[in-house]
């Protein structure tokens, strides 16, 4: 039955290889069970419910990818996308329920673009270096979130008071934390430990780092064991709470656009990389059944929003499973089973403090920032807007503002230098939409 469903022999794999790959992939991406609830808590989502929603969304979406698309790709709540939801969309729309409604719309829009064959057209509209800069900017944003959670970066109370009295005062907005406190000391230890494990190419480096920091937190009293049992029935209070009506407003359109763009481009690169690594491309470098794969990814975004776990998307960590020999959708089905089991350990996961997950966030930010080396900084008419984009995302604490400033700068530079043939109409239209939003949408 497995051979018939997943064509194991044709792809040169076995059940054992696929399941071994499932375990490797799960270990490398299971940090999302800690990181996603920590980030979504910023939007007001209960931690234990966020754990269950994260696990259930990952299980459902990975199962879809494996059973329908037969591709060795696991999915879960996207890092970067969850930051957009928690720190940008939820405050702008007034609730996390409205933000999840927008996530559902995001999945529907992306699915329509896939089915219409427009994904490639939109891809060509936005220069590759700007797409790379979006990933780098989000990586820096996630890094900053991790540093703040670790209290390695703090906002001085004196600065807040001074700015309240005089908004033009020239004061440092942030300052370094102190290692005399437990949080930054534990986080710094975890960051060094994870870095060492990554250098040694140790599977599950992020999970090991989170676990080690949690043990130290328990020993120092920063965290405590759950009062009841370590296992419990999962809380599904976030499921079905998405507010589509609140998301269907004109003011939400720029937010939806930024979410679609972040969700849209990340998956294409991930699918291509996994297909190349697994040898699943044809002679012309194309991925067979790519529309089905991209359709499952788009549907997964809406599933994540309906569950209250933010947009679920393809994980590049699936490469760990491919490295273990996985070549089919059975790998993804195995990952789904492991995430289902993880739903029942929410009380145990609740003992993990922010100082333990912060090193994982910082490390994920580093991994996302590696794309910066592929930006051509000698092509100034694109590199300068890319730099504006990737720096304003973390410094404004707003992904849509960073994208908007970068797109506006790119469009204006092309117009001033009379390089009209290099400016796609869709790109120009997007820049105009951002200008209108920045001027009238606040």
N, C-alpha and C positions, 0 to 999 in steps of 0.2 A: 504493500500500500504506500509506504513512504517513497519507494522508488518511483511509483507511478505518479505521485503527487509532486515530487520535487526533482525528478530526473537526476538522481544522485550519481548513477554510473556515467551518464553522459557528461556530467560536469567533473568527473574524476574525483569524487569524494565518497565518504561513508557516513553512516549514522554517528559513529564514534567521533569522527572529525568534526561533524557539525555541532554535536553537543559539547565537545571540548571548546570549540569556538564560541558557543553560547556563553559558557562560564567565563571565558576570558573577556568577552565584550561586556557582560554584566558587571564584572569586577571593575572594569575601567570606567564605566559610566554610572555606577551606583551612587557616586557622590551626589548625583542630582536629587536623591532622596533626602539629603541634608541641605544642599544648597538652595533648591527651589523653594521649600517651605520658609527658609530664612529670608529669602528675597521677597516672596509673596506676603510675608508678615508685614512688610512695609505698606502694603495695600489694605491691611486689616483682615486678612484671611487667617482663620485659626490654624495653628501649627499642625496639630494631629490630623485635622481634616485635609490639610494641604499635602501631608505625607501620603495619605490614602489616595487622594486624587492624583498625585504625581505617579504613584505606582500603578494605579489602575489605567491611567491614560497611556503610560509606557507599555503596559501589557497589551491593551487593546490595539494600539497603533502598530506595535511590532508584530502582533499576530496578523493584522491585515496585510502588512508588507510581506510577511513570509508566505501566507496562504494564498493571497491573491496575485501578488507580483512575483513570487518566488525569487526574491533577491536578498542577499545576505546583509541586510541593513536594519539596524535597530533604531527605534525612535523613542523620544522622551521630550519632556518640556525643555525648550531651547534656552540655553544660556544666552543672555543678550535680549532675547524676546521677552523673557520673564522680567528683566529689568525695565524694559519699555512699558510693560503692563503695570508694574508696581510703582515705579517712580515718575512715570509720565502720564500714561493714559488714565489710570485710576484717579489720581488727583484732578486731572482735567475734566473728567466726566462725572466726578462726584462719588463714585463707589466702585468697588472691585467687581460687583455684578455687571455694571455697565461696561467695564473694561473687558470682561469675559464675553459679553455680547459682541463687542467689537472684534474680538479674536475669532468668534464664529463667522462673522462677516468676512474677515480676512481669509479664512479657509475657503469660503464660497467664491470670493473674487479670484483667488489664485487658481482654484479648480476650473472656473470658467475660462481663465486665460490659458490653462493647459489644454482644455478640450478644444478651444478655438485656435490653438497653435500660435498664440500671440506671445508666448513666453520668450521665444527667440527674438521677436521684434522689439520688445521692451528691453531685453538684454543689450541689443545693439544700440539702443538709444542712450544708455548711460555708459560712459567710458569705463573701461575695465579698471583703470587706476582709481576711479571714484568708488567703484564697487568694493575694491580691496580696502580703500580707506574707511568705508563704513564698518567693515569687520574689525579693523584696527581700532577705530574710535570706540566701538562697543567693548572691545577687549580692554582698553584703557579705563572705560567707565566701570566695568566689572572689577578691575584691579582697584580702582578708587573705593568702590563699595567694600571690597575686602579689607582694605587698609583702614577704613573708617570703622568697620565692624570689629577689627582687631584692636582698635584704639591706638594703632601706630600713627594714625593721623587724627587729630582732634580739632574741634573748633573752639578757640579760647573764649571763655565766658566774658572776658574783658572786651574782646572784639565785638561780640554780640551787643553788649551794653553800649559801647561807643558808637557803633553803627546805628543803633536805635535813636541816639541823640543827634547824630550827624551822619547822614548817609554818604556824604562825600569824603569822610575821613579816610586817610591812606593808612590802612592797617592790614596786617597779614590775615587773610581769611581763614587759614588753617595753620596749625603748628604741630610739631612732633609730639608723640606720646612719651611716656616714661617706662622704662623696663623695670622700675620698682613696683609697678602694678602687675597683677597676674595676667590679665588679658593680653597685653602686647608681648609679654615675655613668652607665654605659651604659644601665641600665634607665630612669633619669630622662630621659635624652635620647630614648629610644624612646617613652616615654609622651608627651612633649611633641610629638614628631614625629607620632605617631598622632592625637593630639588636633587638631593643625593640619590634618592630612589629612581628618579627619572633618568639621571645620568647613567645609572646602572641598568636602565631599561627593565625595571622591576614591574611586573604586572600588578595592577591595583595600587599604584603608588599613592593616589589621592585618598583611597579608602584607608590605607595603612596610616597615612599622616593624620587623617581625621580621627582614627581610632586611638593613636598614640596621644594626641592632644586631649582627647576626651578622658583617657585614663589619668593623665596628669591633672586635669581639671577636677576630677573626682577626688584625687588624692589631696588636692589643695583646698577643697571646699568650694571651688568656683561652680561646680555642678553637683547634683545629688541624684541618687538612684530613685526610680519611680516608687511611690509609696505602695501601689498595688502590684499586680502581676506585670511581668515584662512583655507578655503577649496579650492582645485584646482584639476584639472585633473592630474592624476599621470604621471610622466615622465618615459617612458619605454626605455630610450636610452641605457641601459645596456643589454637589452634582445637581444639574438642572436649575441652578440659581442665576444663570447668565441672563442679563436684561437686554434683550435685543431692541426693545422700544427706545431705551435710553441711548443706545448706540446709533440709532437711525436719526441723527441730527446733522445739520449742515456744519456745525462747529466741529463735528467728529471726523469730517472728511480728511483734513490734513493728517490727523492721527492715524486714520485707517491707511492712508497712503504710505506713511512711514513704516507702519507695521507690515504692510504688504511687501514693501521693498526689502526690508530686513529679512522677512520670511522667504521671499521669492528667490533671492540670489544665493543665499547660503546653501540651499538644497542642491542646486545645480552643480556647484563645485564638489559637494560631498559625494553625490551619486557618481560623478565622473571619476573621482579619486578611488572610490571603492571598486568600481567596475574595472579600472585599470589594474588595481592591486590584485583583484581576483581573477584577472584574465577573462573577463566576461564581455569584452568589447569585440566587435567584428573587425574585419580587415581594414575598414575605413575609420576605425576608432569610435564608432557609434555604439551606444548601449542598446541592446535588444529590449523591446518592450518598455522603452524609456517613458512613454506617455502613461503607461499603467503605473509605473513606479512613481512618477511625479503626481499622478492623480491620487494615489494612496497617501502621499505626503501631504497634499492639499487637504484631503478629507481629515487627516490626522490633526491638522491645525484646528479645525472646527470641533473635533472630538475633545481636544485639550481644553478649549474654551468652555464647552458644555459641562465637562467634569470639574471646572474651576481650577485647572492646573496650569493655565497659560498655554500658548501654542505649542503643540508637540511637533517635532521636526526631526529630520535625519541626523544621526550622530556619527561624526567622523571616527569616534572611538570604536565603531564597528570594524575598523581596520585591525584591531587586536584579534577579533575572531577570525578574520580572513587570514591573518598571519598564522593562526593555528590550523588552517586548512579548510575553513568553512567556505562553501561556494554556492549555497542554495538558501531558499527560504526556510528550511528546517532550522537553520541557525537562529533566525529571528523568532521563530515559534518557541525555541528553547529559552531565549531571552525573555519572552513574554511570560512563560511559566515562572521564571525566577522572580520577576517583578510582582506577579500575583502573590507569591509566597511572602514577599517583603511587605505587603499591605498590613500584615498582622503584627508587625513589630513596631508600630508607631510609639507606644509608651517607651520602648527602649531607645528609639531614635530621639525622643524628646530630651534625653539627658545630654545631648550634644550641644555645647554652648557655641555662641557666635565666634568665639576665639578659636574653636576647633575647625569650623567650616571656612573661616576667613582665609587660611593658607590655600585651600582648594580654589577659592574664588580668584585669588591673586595668580595662582598657577594657570587657571583656565584663561585668565586675561592675557598672560604671557603667551600661551599657545595661540590665541587669536591674533596677537600682535605680530606674529611671525610673518604675516602677509605684507608687512611694511617693506620688507626687503625686495618685494616684487614690484613696488611702485617705482616708476621711472622719474626720478627727481630732476633729471636733466631736461625733461619736457615741461617747461615752466608753466605754460598755459593750462596744463592739467595738474601738475604737481602742486602748485600753490593752492588751488581750490581743494585738492585732496588734503593738504596740510591743514587748511582752515577747517575742513570737515572733521578730521580725526582729532583735532585739539579742542574744538568747541563742543563736541559731544560730552567729554568728561567735565570740562571746565564750566559748562552751563548746566550740568546735571540734566541734560535733555537731549535725547537721541534725535528727535525730530528737528530741533533747532540746529544741531550740528549738520544734519543732512541738508537742511534748507539753506544754511549759510554757504555750504560748499557748492550746492547746485546753483545758487544765485551768482556766486563769484565766478563759477565756470561759464555760465551763460553770458554775463556781462563782459568778461575778458574776451570771449569769442566774438561778441558783437563789436567791441572797441577795436579789436585787431582785424576786423572785417573777414574773419574766417567763417563765413556764413555756411559754407558747404560742410563744415565739420560739426555744426550744431544741429542735432536732430530736433524736429518739431516737438516730439514728445518731451524732450529734455527742456526745451524752452518753455513749453506749457507748464511743466512741473515747477520750474523756477518762478513763473508768474503766480502760480497758485500759492507757493510759499510766501512770496512778497505780500499777497493779499491777506494771507493768514496772519503773518507777523504784524501787519498794520492794523487790521480790523478784527482779528479773531481772538484778541485777548480782552 
